[in-house]
């Protein structure tokens, strides 16, 4: 049988996610959705610096019918990669809120409005296109270091290739600074500031068997570090984009029984359990989640007896399933339901009160699947161990590369977000499921849409979400990224004692199990009550930054890399016959502070320090009642 001829080639993943780090060491982003990287020696190097997460891009060949044939590597082809990435945050519009919110998007003026005309080009960090080809290539000529911010060189990363000629994209070092040497004063719109996140278009020309192909292009985005690797959002960006693809773009819904196409049936371990499991896993990065869903809680969804009930589809168990289903916020409801779950802030928090958009719902598809689960209409399945990527059939490799980068990014709240944000749920952005529309090669990202960017302009046919180019994805986020992460934490209501809701706990932890508490919990010489006391104790992740808001965001700009990574650790609880201690633990690792930040004095004399109360978002004052599910079961 003859080998099918290659008719076209495409780059995968269609969107790769690299993450900032100030170390020279790195690890590769996961190729498998829901499987976190596990770099040898952890996520920091021996000098306490954070390792970079590197996005790896591959080429796949397809036949005339569009069926994938195989990965194409340097073993059989010449692959020339071209990458054009940029950071245009400072030249973009301010963030107020997500502009696709129905009747709620707030028009935004430009950032750095005092800089006008041709001078605004100095706000754009654009190193131009960089080309690399061959195997095991690296060097200064492949660094993205030709971009300038008011004359200052800003390195946005570098390109390398591996032994198979695949592209490796390294992000920046996490540098952020003010051209005026002023401290930051707010969460997302600090004029005069830049950082070294970026995004852009990845292209490739492939010469194989005497033919030359131009690959379907992809994109890369460089985001902040993942401070909670292996802890996934209750709503991931993959949930968000799949919801769009399934409902509006004819993407096949996998929650269908192939033996009965008239019956919609989600699969328990594929579609249902991840929602519950992620609520419980968030216990390691937020104390409120620990109290409500964590170890020894009645709502610990990983406990064997609870898991047994969750996957019981009998009529006798229906009341239990319906009760849990009713905990969840209906994404189609306009009712303000702060006592429902998940306990996260929504896209409208901060601008609106007592509206549905103030709190985060799960997606419509997630809610639909839970509704069927509550009715008992689901497939009782067994957990499937992950298969190594190289052992997957080619179709599954492509499916995995589509989903993995989105699975590790949060799906809300988009206020503005940490990695990629609200435009991803706009249909106009997409050429096809998982493949973004991109500008023509050599075309810059349009930045001028008038004095105010309104929802009508943003969502117009030729608006900024109609196609993506260098800098188009990260421009919607805060500048610098550090100030947003240090601002958007969790609320605290003394009437419930719970630090809830949260913004982005899975990526930006709130309260954590410290190394000291973990070590005391592990001490089998202590009695179980004493060990439990240490296990139950959570510390503020940002405890070293103080409580003054301006000091906190300024310290984050300079000392973000000193913070701990909340990572899964191998552990032996020993002498745990009662089962009160967890089998799996995410603890604070690599926390390392060297001393007082020398820039603090700047913060204390900041010109607008009197505006501090208006800037504070880390401890919202809105009143919330204890969630009814917690009250009813405790």
C-alpha positions as CSV (number, residue, x, y, z in Angstrom):
1,X,0.0,0.0,0.0
2,X,1.4,3.4,-1.0
3,X,2.0,6.0,1.6
4,X,-0.6,8.9,1.4
5,X,0.9,12.1,0.0
6,X,1.1,15.1,2.2
7,X,-1.2,17.9,0.8
8,X,-0.9,20.5,3.6
9,X,1.0,21.1,6.9
10,X,0.0,22.9,10.1
11,X,1.6,24.1,13.3
12,X,0.6,22.6,16.6
13,X,-0.4,23.6,19.2
14,X,-2.5,26.4,17.5
15,X,-1.8,28.5,20.6
16,X,1.3,27.7,22.7
17,X,1.7,29.0,26.3
18,X,5.1,30.0,27.5
19,X,5.6,31.4,31.0
20,X,8.0,33.9,32.4
21,X,10.9,32.9,34.7
22,X,14.1,34.6,35.8
23,X,16.1,31.4,35.7
24,X,18.3,30.1,32.9
25,X,16.7,26.6,33.5
26,X,13.5,25.6,31.9
27,X,10.9,22.9,31.4
28,X,8.5,22.2,28.5
29,X,4.8,23.0,28.7
30,X,2.7,19.9,28.9
31,X,1.4,18.3,25.7
32,X,-1.4,16.5,27.6
33,X,-4.5,18.3,28.8
34,X,-4.9,18.2,32.6
35,X,-1.4,16.9,33.2
36,X,1.0,19.5,34.7
37,X,4.7,19.6,34.0
38,X,6.9,18.1,36.7
39,X,10.4,19.4,36.1
40,X,13.3,17.6,37.9
41,X,14.3,19.5,41.0
42,X,11.1,21.4,41.1
43,X,10.0,24.7,39.6
44,X,12.9,26.8,41.0
45,X,16.6,26.4,40.4
46,X,19.3,26.1,43.1
47,X,19.5,29.9,43.3
48,X,15.8,30.2,44.1
49,X,14.9,31.6,40.6
50,X,11.8,30.5,38.8
51,X,12.3,28.3,35.8
52,X,10.8,29.3,32.5
53,X,8.0,27.2,30.9
54,X,8.8,26.8,27.3
55,X,6.2,26.4,24.5
56,X,7.2,23.7,22.0
57,X,5.7,23.8,18.4
58,X,5.5,20.9,16.0
59,X,4.5,20.4,12.3
60,X,1.9,17.9,11.2
61,X,1.2,16.8,7.7
62,X,-2.3,16.2,6.3
63,X,-3.7,14.4,3.2
64,X,-6.1,16.0,0.6
65,X,-9.1,15.2,2.8
66,X,-7.6,17.0,5.8
67,X,-6.8,13.8,7.7
68,X,-3.6,14.0,9.8
69,X,-0.8,11.7,8.6
70,X,2.1,12.2,10.9
71,X,4.4,14.7,12.6
72,X,7.0,16.1,10.3
73,X,10.5,16.7,11.8
74,X,13.9,17.7,10.7
75,X,14.6,13.9,10.0
76,X,12.8,14.2,6.7
77,X,12.2,17.9,6.0
78,X,13.8,21.3,6.2
79,X,11.7,23.5,8.6
80,X,12.2,27.3,8.7
81,X,10.4,28.9,11.6
82,X,9.5,32.6,11.6
83,X,8.1,34.2,14.8
84,X,6.9,37.8,15.2
85,X,5.9,38.6,18.8
86,X,5.4,42.0,20.5
87,X,4.2,43.7,23.7
88,X,1.8,46.6,23.0
89,X,0.1,46.9,26.4
90,X,1.3,50.5,27.1
91,X,0.1,51.6,23.7
92,X,-3.4,50.0,24.1
93,X,-6.5,51.0,25.9
94,X,-7.1,50.9,29.7
95,X,-8.8,48.0,31.2
96,X,-12.1,48.8,32.9
97,X,-14.0,45.5,32.3
98,X,-14.6,42.9,29.6
99,X,-16.1,44.7,26.6
100,X,-18.3,41.7,25.6
101,X,-20.4,41.9,28.7
102,X,-24.0,42.4,27.6
103,X,-25.0,46.1,28.2
104,X,-22.2,46.3,30.8
105,X,-19.0,46.9,28.9
106,X,-17.4,50.2,29.9
107,X,-15.7,52.3,27.2
108,X,-12.0,52.8,27.8
109,X,-9.5,55.6,27.0
110,X,-6.0,54.9,25.9
111,X,-3.2,54.2,28.3
112,X,-0.5,56.8,28.6
113,X,-2.8,59.5,27.1
114,X,-0.3,62.2,27.7
115,X,1.9,60.6,25.0
116,X,0.6,61.5,21.5
117,X,1.2,61.1,17.8
118,X,4.4,59.5,16.6
119,X,5.7,59.4,20.2
120,X,3.3,56.6,20.9
121,X,5.5,54.3,18.9
122,X,7.9,54.4,21.9
123,X,5.3,52.5,23.9
124,X,5.4,49.5,21.5
125,X,8.0,46.8,22.2
126,X,8.4,45.1,18.9
127,X,11.6,43.2,18.0
128,X,10.4,42.3,14.6
129,X,10.3,38.8,13.0
130,X,13.0,36.3,14.0
131,X,13.8,33.3,11.8
132,X,15.4,30.0,12.9
133,X,15.9,26.6,11.2
134,X,17.7,23.3,11.7
135,X,18.1,21.1,14.7
136,X,19.5,22.1,18.2
137,X,19.9,25.7,17.2
138,X,20.3,28.5,19.8
139,X,22.2,31.7,20.1
140,X,22.1,35.5,20.4
141,X,20.8,35.9,16.9
142,X,17.6,34.2,17.9
143,X,16.9,36.5,20.9
144,X,13.8,38.8,20.7
145,X,15.8,41.7,22.0
146,X,15.5,44.4,19.4
147,X,12.4,46.0,20.8
148,X,12.7,49.2,22.8
149,X,10.5,51.0,25.3
150,X,11.5,54.7,25.2
151,X,15.0,53.7,24.1
152,X,15.4,50.9,26.7
153,X,16.1,47.5,25.3
154,X,13.5,45.0,26.4
155,X,14.1,41.3,25.8
156,X,10.9,39.4,25.1
157,X,12.4,36.0,24.9
158,X,14.3,33.8,22.5
159,X,13.9,31.0,20.0
160,X,15.6,27.6,19.9
161,X,15.0,24.3,18.2
162,X,15.3,20.8,19.6
163,X,16.9,17.7,18.1
164,X,13.9,17.2,15.8
165,X,13.8,20.7,14.6
166,X,10.8,21.6,16.6
167,X,10.5,25.3,17.7
168,X,11.1,26.1,21.4
169,X,9.8,29.5,22.5
170,X,11.3,31.0,25.7
171,X,9.6,33.9,27.3
172,X,11.0,36.9,29.2
173,X,12.7,37.2,32.6
174,X,9.8,38.9,34.3
175,X,11.3,42.4,34.2
176,X,8.9,45.4,34.6
177,X,9.8,49.0,35.2
178,X,8.6,52.6,34.9
179,X,10.2,55.0,32.4
180,X,9.8,57.7,35.0
181,X,11.1,55.6,37.9
182,X,7.7,55.9,39.7
183,X,6.1,53.2,41.8
184,X,2.8,51.6,40.5
185,X,-0.4,52.9,41.9
186,X,-3.2,50.6,40.6
187,X,-3.9,47.1,39.5
188,X,-4.1,47.2,35.7
189,X,-3.4,50.6,34.1
190,X,0.0,52.0,35.4
191,X,1.1,54.7,32.9
192,X,4.8,54.8,32.1
193,X,5.2,51.0,32.9
194,X,6.1,48.1,30.7
195,X,6.6,44.4,31.3
196,X,8.1,41.6,29.2
197,X,5.1,39.5,28.5
198,X,4.2,39.2,24.8
199,X,2.4,37.2,22.2
200,X,2.6,36.8,18.4
201,X,2.3,34.7,15.3
202,X,4.3,31.5,14.6
203,X,4.9,30.6,11.0
204,X,6.9,27.9,9.2
205,X,8.0,26.9,5.7
206,X,8.4,23.2,5.2
207,X,10.4,21.6,2.4
208,X,9.8,17.9,2.0
209,X,10.2,15.5,-0.8
210,X,11.0,18.3,-3.3
211,X,7.8,20.3,-2.4
212,X,7.5,23.5,-0.3
213,X,4.6,24.1,2.0
214,X,3.6,27.1,4.0
215,X,2.2,25.8,7.3
216,X,-1.1,27.0,8.7
217,X,0.2,29.5,11.3
218,X,-0.2,29.3,15.1
219,X,0.2,31.8,17.9
220,X,2.3,31.9,21.1
221,X,1.5,33.8,24.3
222,X,3.9,34.5,27.2
223,X,2.1,34.7,30.5
224,X,3.1,35.1,34.2
225,X,4.4,32.0,36.1
226,X,2.0,29.3,37.3
227,X,2.3,29.6,41.0
228,X,-0.1,26.6,41.5
229,X,1.0,24.0,38.9
230,X,-1.2,20.9,38.8
231,X,-4.2,22.8,40.3
232,X,-6.6,23.6,37.6
233,X,-9.4,26.2,37.5
234,X,-12.9,25.0,38.2
235,X,-13.6,26.8,34.8
236,X,-10.6,26.5,32.5
237,X,-10.0,28.4,29.3
238,X,-10.5,25.1,27.6
239,X,-14.0,24.9,29.1
240,X,-14.7,28.5,27.9
241,X,-13.5,28.0,24.3
242,X,-15.1,24.5,24.0
243,X,-18.4,26.0,25.1
244,X,-18.1,28.5,22.2
245,X,-17.0,25.9,19.7
246,X,-19.8,23.4,20.6
247,X,-22.6,25.9,20.7
248,X,-21.6,28.1,17.8
249,X,-19.0,26.4,15.6
250,X,-20.2,22.8,15.1
251,X,-17.5,21.3,17.2
252,X,-18.5,17.8,18.2
253,X,-19.7,17.5,21.8
254,X,-17.9,14.5,23.3
255,X,-20.6,14.0,25.9
256,X,-22.7,11.9,23.6
257,X,-23.3,8.1,23.8
258,X,-22.0,6.8,20.5
259,X,-24.3,3.8,20.8
260,X,-27.4,6.0,21.0
261,X,-27.1,9.4,19.3
262,X,-30.6,10.4,20.5
263,X,-29.4,10.3,24.1
264,X,-27.0,13.0,25.5
265,X,-24.9,11.3,28.1
266,X,-21.8,12.8,29.7
267,X,-19.1,10.5,30.9
268,X,-18.4,10.7,34.6
269,X,-14.6,10.9,34.8
270,X,-14.3,12.9,31.6
271,X,-17.0,15.5,32.0
272,X,-18.4,15.5,35.5
273,X,-15.8,14.6,38.1
274,X,-13.2,17.3,37.0
275,X,-15.7,20.0,38.1
276,X,-16.0,18.6,41.6
277,X,-12.3,17.5,41.9
278,X,-11.1,21.0,41.1
279,X,-13.3,22.5,43.8
280,X,-11.6,20.2,46.3
281,X,-8.1,20.8,44.8
282,X,-8.5,24.5,45.3
283,X,-8.1,23.8,49.0
284,X,-4.3,24.1,48.6
285,X,-4.5,27.8,47.5
286,X,-7.5,29.2,49.3
287,X,-8.5,28.6,52.9
288,X,-12.2,29.1,52.2
289,X,-12.2,26.2,49.7
290,X,-10.3,24.1,52.2
291,X,-13.0,24.6,54.8
292,X,-15.8,24.0,52.4
293,X,-14.4,21.3,50.1
294,X,-11.1,20.2,51.5
295,X,-9.8,17.2,53.4
296,X,-12.1,16.2,56.3
297,X,-14.9,18.4,55.0
298,X,-18.3,16.8,54.3
299,X,-17.9,18.1,50.8
300,X,-14.5,16.6,50.1
301,X,-15.2,15.3,46.6
302,X,-12.1,13.1,46.6
303,X,-13.1,11.1,49.7
304,X,-13.9,7.5,48.8
305,X,-17.5,7.5,50.1
306,X,-18.2,10.8,48.4
307,X,-16.7,9.7,45.1
308,X,-18.8,6.5,45.3
309,X,-22.0,8.6,45.6
310,X,-21.0,11.0,42.9
311,X,-20.8,8.2,40.3
312,X,-23.9,6.4,41.5
313,X,-26.5,7.0,38.8
314,X,-29.3,5.1,40.5
315,X,-32.8,6.6,41.1
316,X,-32.2,6.1,44.9
317,X,-29.2,8.6,44.7
318,X,-31.1,11.2,42.6
319,X,-31.9,13.5,45.6
320,X,-28.2,13.7,46.4
321,X,-27.2,14.5,42.9
322,X,-29.9,17.2,42.5
323,X,-28.9,18.8,45.8
324,X,-25.3,19.2,44.6
325,X,-26.5,20.4,41.1
326,X,-28.6,23.1,42.8
327,X,-25.5,24.5,44.4
328,X,-24.2,25.6,41.0
329,X,-24.9,29.0,39.5
330,X,-27.0,28.9,36.3
331,X,-25.0,30.7,33.6
332,X,-28.2,31.7,31.8
333,X,-29.8,33.2,34.9
334,X,-29.9,37.0,35.4
335,X,-30.4,36.5,39.1
336,X,-27.8,37.6,41.6
337,X,-26.8,34.4,43.5
338,X,-23.7,35.0,45.7
339,X,-24.4,31.9,47.8
340,X,-24.1,29.6,44.9
341,X,-20.8,28.1,43.5
342,X,-18.1,28.3,42.3
343,X,-17.1,30.9,44.9
344,X,-15.2,33.1,42.5
345,X,-15.7,36.7,41.6
346,X,-17.2,37.3,38.1
347,X,-16.3,39.6,35.2
348,X,-18.5,42.4,36.6
349,X,-17.1,42.5,40.0
350,X,-15.9,46.0,41.0
351,X,-18.2,47.9,38.7
352,X,-21.6,46.5,39.6
353,X,-23.4,45.2,42.6
354,X,-26.1,42.6,43.0
355,X,-26.0,41.6,39.3
356,X,-25.4,38.1,38.0
357,X,-22.1,39.1,36.4
358,X,-20.6,39.9,39.8
359,X,-20.1,36.2,40.4
360,X,-18.5,33.5,38.1
361,X,-20.7,30.7,36.7
362,X,-19.6,27.5,35.1
363,X,-20.1,27.4,31.3
364,X,-23.4,26.5,29.7
365,X,-21.9,23.2,28.5
366,X,-20.6,22.3,31.9
367,X,-24.0,23.2,33.4
368,X,-25.8,21.1,30.8
369,X,-23.6,18.1,31.6
370,X,-24.2,18.5,35.3
371,X,-28.0,18.7,34.7
372,X,-27.9,15.4,32.9
373,X,-25.7,14.0,35.7
374,X,-28.3,15.1,38.3
375,X,-30.9,13.2,36.3
376,X,-28.8,10.1,36.3
377,X,-28.3,10.3,32.6
378,X,-24.6,9.7,32.5
379,X,-22.1,7.0,31.7
380,X,-20.5,5.4,34.8
381,X,-16.9,5.2,33.7
382,X,-13.5,4.3,35.1
383,X,-10.6,6.8,35.4
384,X,-8.2,6.4,32.4
385,X,-4.5,6.6,33.2
386,X,-2.8,9.2,31.0
387,X,-1.0,7.8,28.0
388,X,2.4,9.2,27.1
389,X,2.1,11.7,24.3
390,X,4.4,9.8,21.9
391,X,2.3,6.7,22.3
392,X,-0.9,8.4,21.2
393,X,-2.3,7.9,17.7
394,X,-1.7,11.0,15.5
395,X,-5.4,12.1,15.7
396,X,-5.2,12.1,19.5
397,X,-1.8,13.9,19.5
398,X,-3.4,16.8,17.6
399,X,-6.5,16.8,19.9
400,X,-4.2,16.8,22.9
401,X,-2.1,19.7,21.5
402,X,-5.3,21.7,20.8
403,X,-6.5,21.4,24.3
404,X,-3.5,21.2,26.7
405,X,-2.5,24.9,26.5
406,X,-6.1,26.1,27.1
407,X,-6.5,23.6,30.0
408,X,-3.7,25.2,32.0
409,X,-5.1,28.7,31.6
410,X,-8.0,30.1,33.7
411,X,-11.4,30.6,32.3
412,X,-12.3,33.5,34.4
413,X,-12.9,35.9,36.0
414,X,-11.8,38.1,33.2
415,X,-11.1,41.2,35.3
416,X,-8.9,41.4,33.3
417,X,-7.3,38.0,33.8
418,X,-3.8,36.4,34.1
419,X,-3.0,34.6,30.9
420,X,-5.4,35.2,28.0
421,X,-8.8,36.8,28.5
422,X,-12.3,37.6,27.4
423,X,-11.8,37.9,23.6
424,X,-11.2,34.2,23.5
425,X,-14.9,33.6,23.9
426,X,-15.8,35.8,20.9
427,X,-16.6,33.8,17.8
428,X,-15.1,36.4,15.5
429,X,-11.6,35.6,16.9
430,X,-11.6,32.1,15.5
431,X,-10.8,30.7,12.0
432,X,-11.8,27.3,13.3
433,X,-12.0,25.6,16.7
434,X,-8.7,26.2,18.5
435,X,-7.2,28.1,15.5
436,X,-7.2,31.9,15.8
437,X,-7.5,34.2,12.8
438,X,-4.2,36.0,12.3
439,X,-2.9,39.0,10.4
440,X,-1.0,38.7,7.2
441,X,2.7,38.3,7.5
442,X,4.4,41.7,8.0
443,X,1.1,43.3,9.1
444,X,1.2,45.1,12.5
445,X,-1.5,44.9,15.1
446,X,-3.9,47.8,14.8
447,X,-3.8,49.9,18.0
448,X,-5.8,53.1,17.2
449,X,-9.6,52.7,17.3
450,X,-10.3,56.3,18.3
451,X,-10.2,58.1,21.7
452,X,-12.5,55.6,23.4
453,X,-12.7,51.8,22.8
454,X,-16.4,51.0,23.3
455,X,-18.0,47.5,23.2
456,X,-19.5,48.4,19.8
457,X,-16.1,49.2,18.3
458,X,-14.4,46.3,20.0
459,X,-16.9,43.8,18.7
460,X,-17.3,45.4,15.2
461,X,-16.5,43.5,12.0
462,X,-13.1,45.2,11.6
463,X,-12.5,45.7,15.3
464,X,-9.6,44.5,17.4
465,X,-11.0,41.0,17.9
466,X,-11.5,40.4,14.2
467,X,-7.9,39.0,13.9
468,X,-4.8,38.7,16.0
469,X,-1.3,39.8,15.4
470,X,1.9,40.5,17.4
471,X,0.8,41.7,20.9
472,X,-2.9,41.3,20.2
473,X,-3.7,38.8,23.0
474,X,-1.8,40.1,26.0
475,X,-2.7,43.8,25.3
476,X,-6.0,43.3,27.1
477,X,-4.3,42.5,30.4
478,X,-2.8,44.6,33.2
479,X,0.4,46.5,33.0
480,X,2.6,45.4,34.6
481,X,1.2,41.9,35.3
482,X,2.7,41.9,38.8
483,X,0.4,44.6,40.1
484,X,-2.8,42.8,39.0
485,X,-1.6,39.5,40.6
486,X,-0.9,41.3,43.9
487,X,-4.3,43.1,43.8
488,X,-6.8,40.4,42.9
489,X,-6.7,37.9,45.7
490,X,-9.6,36.8,47.9
491,X,-12.2,38.7,49.9
492,X,-12.8,38.2,53.6
493,X,-16.1,38.5,55.5
494,X,-15.7,38.2,59.3
495,X,-19.3,37.0,59.6
496,X,-18.3,33.7,57.8
497,X,-14.5,33.6,58.7
498,X,-13.9,32.4,55.1
499,X,-11.6,34.2,52.7
500,X,-14.0,33.9,49.8
501,X,-14.7,34.6,47.0
502,X,-11.4,34.4,45.1
503,X,-10.2,35.7,41.8
504,X,-7.5,33.4,40.4
505,X,-6.5,31.1,43.3
506,X,-5.2,28.3,41.1
507,X,-2.6,30.6,39.5
508,X,-2.3,33.3,42.1
509,X,-2.6,31.6,45.5
510,X,-4.4,33.2,48.5
511,X,-3.7,31.1,51.6
512,X,-1.3,28.1,51.5
513,X,0.1,25.2,53.5
514,X,3.6,26.5,54.4
515,X,6.7,24.3,54.4
516,X,6.9,24.6,58.2
517,X,3.3,23.5,58.7
518,X,3.8,20.6,56.3
519,X,6.9,19.4,58.1
520,X,5.0,19.4,61.5
521,X,2.1,17.6,59.9
522,X,4.5,14.9,58.7
523,X,6.1,14.4,62.2
524,X,4.8,11.0,63.2
525,X,6.1,11.6,66.7
526,X,3.3,14.0,67.3
527,X,-0.2,12.9,68.1
528,X,-2.8,13.2,65.4
529,X,-4.5,16.2,67.0
530,X,-1.3,18.2,66.9
531,X,-0.5,17.1,63.4
532,X,-4.0,18.1,62.3
533,X,-3.6,21.5,63.9
534,X,-0.6,22.1,61.7
535,X,-2.3,20.7,58.6
536,X,-5.3,23.0,59.1
537,X,-3.2,26.1,59.5
538,X,-2.9,28.2,56.3
539,X,-0.7,31.3,55.8
540,X,-1.1,34.2,53.4
541,X,0.9,33.6,50.3
542,X,1.8,37.3,50.1
543,X,2.6,37.6,53.8
544,X,6.1,38.9,53.2
545,X,4.8,41.9,51.2
546,X,3.0,43.6,54.1
547,X,-0.5,45.0,54.3
548,X,-0.1,48.4,52.7
549,X,-1.6,48.2,49.2
550,X,0.9,50.4,47.4
551,X,3.8,48.7,49.1
552,X,2.4,45.3,48.2
553,X,2.0,45.9,44.5
554,X,5.4,47.6,44.3
555,X,7.1,44.8,46.1
556,X,5.4,42.3,43.7
557,X,7.0,44.1,40.7
558,X,10.5,43.6,42.2
559,X,10.2,40.4,44.2
560,X,7.6,38.2,42.5
561,X,10.3,35.5,42.0
562,X,10.8,35.2,45.8
563,X,7.3,33.8,46.3
564,X,6.7,30.2,46.9
565,X,5.4,27.8,44.2
566,X,2.5,25.7,45.5
567,X,3.5,22.3,44.2
568,X,2.5,18.7,44.6
569,X,5.0,16.8,46.8
570,X,5.8,13.2,47.4
571,X,5.0,12.5,51.0
572,X,4.5,9.8,53.5
573,X,2.1,10.8,56.3
574,X,3.0,7.8,58.4
575,X,1.0,6.8,61.5
576,X,-2.2,7.9,59.8
577,X,-4.5,5.0,60.5
578,X,-7.4,7.3,61.1
579,X,-7.2,8.7,57.6
580,X,-7.4,12.3,58.8
581,X,-4.3,13.4,56.9
582,X,-4.3,13.8,53.1
583,X,-2.7,11.3,50.6
584,X,-1.9,14.1,48.2
585,X,-0.4,17.5,49.3
586,X,0.4,20.7,47.5
587,X,2.6,22.8,49.7
588,X,4.6,26.0,49.5
589,X,8.0,25.3,48.0
590,X,10.9,27.6,47.2
591,X,9.8,30.7,49.2
592,X,12.9,32.8,49.6
593,X,13.2,36.4,50.6
594,X,16.5,38.2,50.9
595,X,15.5,41.4,52.7
596,X,13.7,44.7,52.5
597,X,12.9,46.1,49.1
598,X,14.9,49.3,48.7
599,X,12.1,50.9,46.7
600,X,9.6,50.9,49.5
601,X,10.4,54.6,50.5
602,X,9.2,55.5,47.0
603,X,5.9,53.9,47.7
604,X,5.3,55.7,51.0
605,X,5.7,59.1,49.4
606,X,3.8,58.3,46.2
607,X,2.0,61.4,45.0
608,X,-1.4,59.7,44.9
609,X,-1.0,57.6,48.1
610,X,-4.2,59.2,49.3
611,X,-6.1,57.3,46.7
612,X,-5.0,54.0,48.1
613,X,-8.5,53.0,49.5
614,X,-10.0,53.4,46.0
615,X,-7.3,51.2,44.5
616,X,-7.6,48.3,46.9
617,X,-9.2,45.3,45.4
618,X,-7.5,42.6,47.4
619,X,-10.0,42.7,50.3
620,X,-13.4,43.6,48.9
621,X,-15.9,44.9,51.4
622,X,-19.1,43.7,49.8
623,X,-21.2,41.7,52.2
624,X,-21.7,38.0,51.6
625,X,-23.5,35.4,53.6
626,X,-22.1,32.0,54.3
627,X,-22.9,29.7,51.4
628,X,-26.1,27.7,52.1
629,X,-24.4,24.3,51.2
630,X,-21.8,24.9,53.9
631,X,-24.3,26.0,56.5
632,X,-26.7,23.1,55.8
633,X,-24.0,20.5,56.2
634,X,-22.0,21.8,59.2
